Amino acid sequence: MPTLDITIHNRPYSVQCGEGEELRLKRLASYVDARVREQAAAHGQIGDPRLLVLTSLLIADELDDALSEIKRLQAGGAKASAGDDSGTAAMIERLADRLEQLAAAVETA
């Protein structure tokens, strides 16, 4: 299992990841680091533990929004099979837009 050195808010961490997951983990760590830096800029130096908790909650909120949208789409998919394709298409478009926004944020972090 590979060990990778990452940096979050100027602090180094050694973490393990699955074989072949190194680039993904670096990208995720970069995203988390960028979000922590945003919170540090917005709230000042409130301490690393608080910054990490606040950032974790914000990222969890993003994930919750995405999961809620997926559930709505799945529920809409059952209705769509009964004949309402236009509503499902609109929901899929909204979800795709949201996922693209999150992906862009991860890539630019």
VMD Tcl script that builds the backbone (N, CA, C; Angstrom):
set m [mol new atoms 327]
animate dup $m
set s [atomselect $m all]
$s set {name element resname resid chain x y z} {
  {N N MET 1 A 0.855 -1.169 0.000}
  {CA C MET 1 A 0.000 0.000 0.000}
  {C C MET 1 A 0.906 1.238 0.000}
  {N N PRO 2 A 0.784 2.093 -1.021}
  {CA C PRO 2 A 1.660 3.269 -1.107}
  {C C PRO 2 A 1.400 4.271 0.006}
  {N N THR 3 A 2.478 4.913 0.438}
  {CA C THR 3 A 2.396 6.010 1.400}
  {C C THR 3 A 2.672 7.293 0.638}
  {N N LEU 4 A 1.849 8.289 0.891}
  {CA C LEU 4 A 1.938 9.547 0.168}
  {C C LEU 4 A 2.060 10.686 1.162}
  {N N ASP 5 A 2.918 11.634 0.858}
  {CA C ASP 5 A 3.049 12.831 1.687}
  {C C ASP 5 A 2.175 13.926 1.077}
  {N N ILE 6 A 1.268 14.465 1.887}
  {CA C ILE 6 A 0.405 15.556 1.453}
  {C C ILE 6 A 0.576 16.716 2.424}
  {N N THR 7 A 0.133 17.892 2.009}
  {CA C THR 7 A 0.208 19.065 2.868}
  {C C THR 7 A -1.163 19.714 2.938}
  {N N ILE 8 A -1.633 19.932 4.148}
  {CA C ILE 8 A -2.894 20.629 4.392}
  {C C ILE 8 A -2.586 21.807 5.309}
  {N N HIS 9 A -2.828 23.009 4.820}
  {CA C HIS 9 A -2.602 24.239 5.579}
  {C C HIS 9 A -1.185 24.292 6.137}
  {N N ASN 10 A -0.237 24.050 5.251}
  {CA C ASN 10 A 1.198 24.101 5.559}
  {C C ASN 10 A 1.670 23.049 6.553}
  {N N ARG 11 A 0.878 22.016 6.766}
  {CA C ARG 11 A 1.298 20.940 7.666}
  {C C ARG 11 A 1.391 19.646 6.865}
  {N N PRO 12 A 2.523 18.962 6.976}
  {CA C PRO 12 A 2.689 17.708 6.222}
  {C C PRO 12 A 2.007 16.530 6.921}
  {N N TYR 13 A 1.456 15.655 6.122}
  {CA C TYR 13 A 0.829 14.429 6.614}
  {C C TYR 13 A 1.264 13.287 5.710}
  {N N SER 14 A 1.534 12.135 6.294}
  {CA C SER 14 A 1.796 10.917 5.528}
  {C C SER 14 A 0.551 10.058 5.610}
  {N N VAL 15 A 0.022 9.701 4.454}
  {CA C VAL 15 A -1.186 8.887 4.409}
  {C C VAL 15 A -0.980 7.726 3.445}
  {N N GLN 16 A -1.697 6.662 3.693}
  {CA C GLN 16 A -1.646 5.517 2.803}
  {C C GLN 16 A -2.857 5.537 1.887}
  {N N CYS 17 A -2.674 4.969 0.706}
  {CA C CYS 17 A -3.784 4.879 -0.232}
  {C C CYS 17 A -3.659 3.579 -1.014}
  {N N GLY 18 A -4.698 3.267 -1.731}
  {CA C GLY 18 A -4.681 2.072 -2.554}
  {C C GLY 18 A -3.728 2.222 -3.726}
  {N N GLU 19 A -3.262 1.115 -4.218}
  {CA C GLU 19 A -2.368 1.111 -5.372}
  {C C GLU 19 A -3.045 1.807 -6.549}
  {N N GLY 20 A -2.349 2.762 -7.145}
  {CA C GLY 20 A -2.892 3.482 -8.289}
  {C C GLY 20 A -3.776 4.664 -7.930}
  {N N GLU 21 A -3.977 4.926 -6.645}
  {CA C GLU 21 A -4.839 6.025 -6.205}
  {C C GLU 21 A -4.064 7.288 -5.819}
  {N N GLU 22 A -2.764 7.278 -6.078}
  {CA C GLU 22 A -1.922 8.388 -5.632}
  {C C GLU 22 A -2.352 9.734 -6.229}
  {N N LEU 23 A -2.563 9.779 -7.533}
  {CA C LEU 23 A -2.945 11.044 -8.169}
  {C C LEU 23 A -4.286 11.540 -7.658}
  {N N ARG 24 A -5.211 10.636 -7.482}
  {CA C ARG 24 A -6.531 11.018 -6.965}
  {C C ARG 24 A -6.402 11.590 -5.559}
  {N N LEU 25 A -5.620 10.926 -4.722}
  {CA C LEU 25 A -5.436 11.401 -3.349}
  {C C LEU 25 A -4.760 12.766 -3.332}
  {N N LYS 26 A -3.777 12.980 -4.195}
  {CA C LYS 26 A -3.127 14.292 -4.273}
  {C C LYS 26 A -4.138 15.360 -4.684}
  {N N ARG 27 A -4.994 15.042 -5.641}
  {CA C ARG 27 A -6.012 15.993 -6.093}
  {C C ARG 27 A -6.987 16.314 -4.971}
  {N N LEU 28 A -7.415 15.302 -4.247}
  {CA C LEU 28 A -8.332 15.516 -3.127}
  {C C LEU 28 A -7.669 16.325 -2.019}
  {N N ALA 29 A -6.414 16.015 -1.724}
  {CA C ALA 29 A -5.692 16.759 -0.690}
  {C C ALA 29 A -5.537 18.224 -1.100}
  {N N SER 30 A -5.299 18.454 -2.366}
  {CA C SER 30 A -5.184 19.824 -2.864}
  {C C SER 30 A -6.504 20.573 -2.700}
  {N N TYR 31 A -7.613 19.884 -2.960}
  {CA C TYR 31 A -8.937 20.489 -2.791}
  {C C TYR 31 A -9.182 20.836 -1.325}
  {N N VAL 32 A -8.887 19.895 -0.433}
  {CA C VAL 32 A -9.077 20.136 1.001}
  {C C VAL 32 A -8.185 21.289 1.459}
  {N N ASP 33 A -6.936 21.294 1.008}
  {CA C ASP 33 A -6.018 22.368 1.374}
  {C C ASP 33 A -6.565 23.728 0.928}
  {N N ALA 34 A -7.070 23.796 -0.287}
  {CA C ALA 34 A -7.622 25.065 -0.790}
  {C C ALA 34 A -8.817 25.500 0.043}
  {N N ARG 35 A -9.675 24.556 0.400}
  {CA C ARG 35 A -10.850 24.902 1.209}
  {C C ARG 35 A -10.443 25.358 2.606}
  {N N VAL 36 A -9.439 24.706 3.202}
  {CA C VAL 36 A -8.957 25.126 4.520}
  {C C VAL 36 A -8.388 26.532 4.435}
  {N N ARG 37 A -7.640 26.817 3.390}
  {CA C ARG 37 A -7.061 28.154 3.211}
  {C C ARG 37 A -8.164 29.209 3.049}
  {N N GLU 38 A -9.241 28.858 2.326}
  {CA C GLU 38 A -10.379 29.779 2.192}
  {C C GLU 38 A -10.963 30.112 3.562}
  {N N GLN 39 A -11.130 29.091 4.378}
  {CA C GLN 39 A -11.714 29.293 5.706}
  {C C GLN 39 A -10.770 30.088 6.602}
  {N N ALA 40 A -9.470 29.829 6.482}
  {CA C ALA 40 A -8.497 30.587 7.270}
  {C C ALA 40 A -8.531 32.059 6.878}
  {N N ALA 41 A -8.672 32.325 5.582}
  {CA C ALA 41 A -8.748 33.708 5.116}
  {C C ALA 41 A -10.035 34.381 5.602}
  {N N ALA 42 A -11.112 33.619 5.632}
  {CA C ALA 42 A -12.408 34.184 6.034}
  {C C ALA 42 A -12.536 34.362 7.541}
  {N N HIS 43 A -11.938 33.465 8.321}
  {CA C HIS 43 A -12.148 33.470 9.771}
  {C C HIS 43 A -10.901 33.801 10.577}
  {N N GLY 44 A -9.778 33.972 9.915}
  {CA C GLY 44 A -8.548 34.232 10.647}
  {C C GLY 44 A -7.982 32.959 11.236}
  {N N GLN 45 A -6.992 33.110 12.048}
  {CA C GLN 45 A -6.339 31.950 12.658}
  {C C GLN 45 A -7.127 31.500 13.890}
  {N N ILE 46 A -8.051 30.602 13.663}
  {CA C ILE 46 A -8.872 30.058 14.754}
  {C C ILE 46 A -8.333 28.720 15.234}
  {N N GLY 47 A -7.187 28.330 14.702}
  {CA C GLY 47 A -6.569 27.063 15.081}
  {C C GLY 47 A -6.848 25.986 14.054}
  {N N ASP 48 A -5.837 25.160 13.820}
  {CA C ASP 48 A -5.967 24.106 12.816}
  {C C ASP 48 A -7.112 23.131 13.097}
  {N N PRO 49 A -7.285 22.677 14.337}
  {CA C PRO 49 A -8.399 21.747 14.553}
  {C C PRO 49 A -9.751 22.347 14.158}
  {N N ARG 50 A -10.009 23.587 14.527}
  {CA C ARG 50 A -11.284 24.218 14.169}
  {C C ARG 50 A -11.395 24.428 12.668}
  {N N LEU 51 A -10.299 24.838 12.034}
  {CA C LEU 51 A -10.320 25.020 10.582}
  {C C LEU 51 A -10.628 23.711 9.869}
  {N N LEU 52 A -10.015 22.632 10.339}
  {CA C LEU 52 A -10.250 21.337 9.710}
  {C C LEU 52 A -11.682 20.853 9.930}
  {N N VAL 53 A -12.216 21.083 11.121}
  {CA C VAL 53 A -13.608 20.691 11.384}
  {C C VAL 53 A -14.558 21.519 10.523}
  {N N LEU 54 A -14.351 22.827 10.478}
  {CA C LEU 54 A -15.205 23.695 9.675}
  {C C LEU 54 A -15.144 23.302 8.207}
  {N N THR 55 A -13.953 23.076 7.696}
  {CA C THR 55 A -13.796 22.676 6.300}
  {C C THR 55 A -14.440 21.323 6.040}
  {N N SER 56 A -14.281 20.399 6.958}
  {CA C SER 56 A -14.904 19.083 6.807}
  {C C SER 56 A -16.420 19.204 6.727}
  {N N LEU 57 A -16.982 20.060 7.559}
  {CA C LEU 57 A -18.433 20.250 7.531}
  {C C LEU 57 A -18.891 20.883 6.223}
  {N N LEU 58 A -18.126 21.824 5.700}
  {CA C LEU 58 A -18.483 22.446 4.423}
  {C C LEU 58 A -18.415 21.447 3.274}
  {N N ILE 59 A -17.384 20.619 3.265}
  {CA C ILE 59 A -17.263 19.600 2.219}
  {C C ILE 59 A -18.364 18.555 2.381}
  {N N ALA 60 A -18.684 18.186 3.620}
  {CA C ALA 60 A -19.781 17.252 3.859}
  {C C ALA 60 A -21.104 17.831 3.377}
  {N N ASP 61 A -21.284 19.140 3.528}
  {CA C ASP 61 A -22.492 19.801 3.043}
  {C C ASP 61 A -22.583 19.703 1.520}
  {N N GLU 62 A -21.464 19.924 0.833}
  {CA C GLU 62 A -21.440 19.775 -0.627}
  {C C GLU 62 A -21.819 18.346 -1.031}
  {N N LEU 63 A -21.243 17.387 -0.341}
  {CA C LEU 63 A -21.529 15.986 -0.628}
  {C C LEU 63 A -22.994 15.663 -0.367}
  {N N ASP 64 A -23.527 16.173 0.726}
  {CA C ASP 64 A -24.934 15.942 1.050}
  {C C ASP 64 A -25.850 16.508 -0.039}
  {N N ASP 65 A -25.523 17.714 -0.526}
  {CA C ASP 65 A -26.311 18.297 -1.617}
  {C C ASP 65 A -26.279 17.408 -2.848}
  {N N ALA 66 A -25.090 16.917 -3.192}
  {CA C ALA 66 A -24.955 16.062 -4.371}
  {C C ALA 66 A -25.719 14.752 -4.183}
  {N N LEU 67 A -25.626 14.151 -2.992}
  {CA C LEU 67 A -26.343 12.899 -2.731}
  {C C LEU 67 A -27.857 13.109 -2.739}
  {N N SER 68 A -28.313 14.220 -2.202}
  {CA C SER 68 A -29.744 14.525 -2.219}
  {C C SER 68 A -30.245 14.663 -3.651}
  {N N GLU 69 A -29.441 15.308 -4.477}
  {CA C GLU 69 A -29.821 15.475 -5.878}
  {C C GLU 69 A -29.875 14.125 -6.587}
  {N N ILE 70 A -28.937 13.255 -6.284}
  {CA C ILE 70 A -28.944 11.914 -6.877}
  {C C ILE 70 A -30.200 11.156 -6.453}
  {N N LYS 71 A -30.560 11.247 -5.175}
  {CA C LYS 71 A -31.768 10.569 -4.698}
  {C C LYS 71 A -33.008 11.109 -5.399}
  {N N ARG 72 A -33.057 12.440 -5.577}
  {CA C ARG 72 A -34.197 13.031 -6.286}
  {C C ARG 72 A -34.257 12.522 -7.716}
  {N N LEU 73 A -33.086 12.399 -8.340}
  {CA C LEU 73 A -33.049 11.908 -9.712}
  {C C LEU 73 A -33.481 10.453 -9.783}
  {N N GLN 74 A -33.056 9.671 -8.806}
  {CA C GLN 74 A -33.458 8.274 -8.789}
  {C C GLN 74 A -34.963 8.147 -8.603}
  {N N ALA 75 A -35.517 8.963 -7.726}
  {CA C ALA 75 A -36.968 8.953 -7.524}
  {C C ALA 75 A -37.660 9.429 -8.791}
  {N N GLY 76 A -37.108 10.444 -9.430}
  {CA C GLY 76 A -37.664 10.928 -10.682}
  {C C GLY 76 A -37.521 9.911 -11.789}
  {N N GLY 77 A -36.477 9.104 -11.735}
  {CA C GLY 77 A -36.277 8.064 -12.747}
  {C C GLY 77 A -37.399 7.042 -12.729}
  {N N ALA 78 A -37.889 6.730 -11.524}
  {CA C ALA 78 A -39.005 5.787 -11.433}
  {C C ALA 78 A -40.249 6.392 -12.068}
  {N N LYS 79 A -40.453 7.693 -11.854}
  {CA C LYS 79 A -41.590 8.378 -12.457}
  {C C LYS 79 A -41.410 8.497 -13.963}
  {N N ALA 80 A -40.162 8.702 -14.392}
  {CA C ALA 80 A -39.891 8.877 -15.820}
  {C C ALA 80 A -40.220 7.605 -16.589}
  {N N SER 81 A -39.992 6.470 -15.952}
  {CA C SER 81 A -40.309 5.236 -16.658}
  {C C SER 81 A -41.808 5.107 -16.877}
  {N N ALA 82 A -42.578 5.897 -16.122}
  {CA C ALA 82 A -44.018 5.911 -16.328}
  {C C ALA 82 A -44.411 6.935 -17.392}
  {N N GLY 83 A -43.412 7.689 -17.939}
  {CA C GLY 83 A -43.710 8.561 -19.056}
  {C C GLY 83 A -43.348 10.019 -18.922}
  {N N ASP 84 A -42.721 10.478 -17.818}
  {CA C ASP 84 A -42.388 11.894 -17.653}
  {C C ASP 84 A -40.899 12.113 -17.889}
  {N N ASP 85 A -40.476 12.104 -19.146}
  {CA C ASP 85 A -39.061 12.225 -19.493}
  {C C ASP 85 A -38.537 13.644 -19.380}
  {N N SER 86 A -39.349 14.664 -19.585}
  {CA C SER 86 A -38.857 16.036 -19.575}
  {C C SER 86 A -38.405 16.466 -18.179}
  {N N GLY 87 A -39.138 16.103 -17.140}
  {CA C GLY 87 A -38.750 16.451 -15.774}
  {C C GLY 87 A -37.463 15.760 -15.363}
  {N N THR 88 A -37.307 14.523 -15.749}
  {CA C THR 88 A -36.101 13.774 -15.423}
  {C C THR 88 A -34.900 14.360 -16.141}
  {N N ALA 89 A -35.078 14.729 -17.380}
  {CA C ALA 89 A -33.973 15.318 -18.135}
  {C C ALA 89 A -33.503 16.610 -17.475}
  {N N ALA 90 A -34.430 17.419 -17.013}
  {CA C ALA 90 A -34.067 18.667 -16.344}
  {C C ALA 90 A -33.312 18.391 -15.048}
  {N N MET 91 A -33.748 17.390 -14.288}
  {CA C MET 91 A -33.051 17.052 -13.043}
  {C C MET 91 A -31.648 16.534 -13.339}
  {N N ILE 92 A -31.514 15.734 -14.377}
  {CA C ILE 92 A -30.197 15.207 -14.736}
  {C C ILE 92 A -29.274 16.350 -15.140}
  {N N GLU 93 A -29.807 17.300 -15.869}
  {CA C GLU 93 A -29.015 18.474 -16.253}
  {C C GLU 93 A -28.522 19.243 -15.027}
  {N N ARG 94 A -29.410 19.450 -14.046}
  {CA C ARG 94 A -29.019 20.165 -12.826}
  {C C ARG 94 A -27.941 19.398 -12.070}
  {N N LEU 95 A -28.094 18.099 -11.973}
  {CA C LEU 95 A -27.100 17.286 -11.286}
  {C C LEU 95 A -25.774 17.324 -12.028}
  {N N ALA 96 A -25.816 17.211 -13.336}
  {CA C ALA 96 A -24.586 17.251 -14.128}
  {C C ALA 96 A -23.881 18.593 -13.935}
  {N N ASP 97 A -24.638 19.681 -13.943}
  {CA C ASP 97 A -24.048 21.001 -13.723}
  {C C ASP 97 A -23.387 21.075 -12.355}
  {N N ARG 98 A -24.071 20.581 -11.330}
  {CA C ARG 98 A -23.523 20.629 -9.967}
  {C C ARG 98 A -22.258 19.783 -9.858}
  {N N LEU 99 A -22.272 18.596 -10.452}
  {CA C LEU 99 A -21.090 17.740 -10.403}
  {C C LEU 99 A -19.925 18.359 -11.165}
  {N N GLU 100 A -20.216 19.020 -12.278}
  {CA C GLU 100 A -19.162 19.704 -13.024}
  {C C GLU 100 A -18.561 20.835 -12.199}
  {N N GLN 101 A -19.405 21.571 -11.457}
  {CA C GLN 101 A -18.904 22.636 -10.599}
  {C C GLN 101 A -17.984 22.080 -9.520}
  {N N LEU 102 A -18.393 20.965 -8.909}
  {CA C LEU 102 A -17.569 20.360 -7.864}
  {C C LEU 102 A -16.261 19.836 -8.460}
  {N N ALA 103 A -16.333 19.216 -9.641}
  {CA C ALA 103 A -15.125 18.701 -10.286}
  {C C ALA 103 A -14.179 19.841 -10.632}
  {N N ALA 104 A -14.715 20.945 -11.130}
  {CA C ALA 104 A -13.877 22.098 -11.460}
  {C C ALA 104 A -13.210 22.654 -10.217}
  {N N ALA 105 A -13.944 22.673 -9.113}
  {CA C ALA 105 A -13.369 23.174 -7.860}
  {C C ALA 105 A -12.220 22.266 -7.402}
  {N N VAL 106 A -12.395 20.952 -7.561}
  {CA C VAL 106 A -11.336 20.018 -7.166}
  {C C VAL 106 A -10.133 20.185 -8.077}
  {N N GLU 107 A -10.358 20.346 -9.373}
  {CA C GLU 107 A -9.242 20.461 -10.316}
  {C C GLU 107 A -8.468 21.751 -10.141}
  {N N THR 108 A -9.129 22.834 -9.777}
  {CA C THR 108 A -8.431 24.106 -9.630}
  {C C THR 108 A -7.836 24.296 -8.254}
  {N N ALA 109 A -8.148 23.402 -7.339}
  {CA C ALA 109 A -7.621 23.513 -5.965}
  {C C ALA 109 A -6.161 23.138 -5.930}
}
mol reanalyze $m
mol bondsrecalc $m
mol representation Tube
mol addrep $m
